[in-house]
Amino acid sequence: MTLLLRDWHDLPDSVRGATVALGNFDGMHRGHRAVLATAHAARPELPLAALTFEPHPREHFRPGDPPFRLTLLPAKLAQLASLGCAFVLALPFDETLAAMPAEAFVRDVLHGALGAKHLSCGMDFAFGHRRGGDAAFLSHHAGQLGMGVTLVPPVSDEEGPLSSSRIRRVLQDGYPERATRKLGRPWEIVGPVTHGDKRGRTIGFPTANVPLGRHLEPARGVYAVQVVLPDGRVAGGVANIGARPTVGGTESRVEAHLFDFAGDLYGQEVGVRLLHFLRPEKRFSGLPELTAQIAADADSARSLLGL
């Protein structure tokens, strides 16, 4: 089981001497996985670890920004565990860490606390006070302390280097299929099923309501989805993401109708994977028109999902 650590002070001796991948890892896309794979390949005899930051530094410096995260910590931890990380150090990004000089981060955290034997990061990795350290800085200063460093060139597709920013844009533009190719898996909104207004069940389409929370809000509209259930099963479905203007909604959320499913999911965590964008959000004249459209959307989603 992957160990999650939240403080670099007084780390147990058992986590010292690993090969460590560095990054924010928001989205855990194919480029991030290359950083993990490179760290392991450099010293395969050592435990593999990841060092990341929670909250994301942008959330610290720009708290007024709309939510933008692709992957929150629990889902990120699950991805890192699946890639073989023995432990993950998720450093709380606060005023103290933001003020730490880059040289002190290398000396005190990476070398002193972690005793890292090898480091791996992307070419655009930056750290330390006012982003005073970059990949070249890391390579030089870590090398002086006896740590190996591998700088990983970006993984590219036909449109250029992969980045979390590019994946956010394609999701906001309504292209989940493109996000899937860049991530190497469907993008997933993970959260607890909460009580809604229960209107869906009155029109024959009960929904699991999942708040977006700190996740990025993708293009508002209707999607063909897969829903990962608490027991690991996967159900096909159709989901609306948006404020539900027909019924006077004001807060965006995910409302997923699961096909051929009966059960109580309230309070349990599910993952809603966006596979295909069906149509933009729109206001209908009333519930009869909305119900007819949901039925048509469900048919379209079933067809796309092969159900």
Secondary structure, DSSP 4 states (H G I P E B T S, - for coil): -PEEE--STT--GGGTT-EEEES--SS--HHHHHHHHHHHHHSTTSPEEEEEEES-HHHHH-TTSPP-BSS-HHHHHHHHHHTT-SEEEEEE-SHHHHTS-HHHIIIIIIIIIT--SEEEEETT--BSGGG-B-HHHHHHHHHHTT-EEEEEPPPEETTEE--HHHHHHHHHTT-HHHHHHHHTS-EEEEEEBB----HHHHTT---EEEE-TTB----SEEEEEEEE-TTS-EEEEEEEEE--GGGT--S-EEEEEETT-----BT-EEEEEEEEEEEE----SSHHHHHHHHHHHHHHHHHHHT-
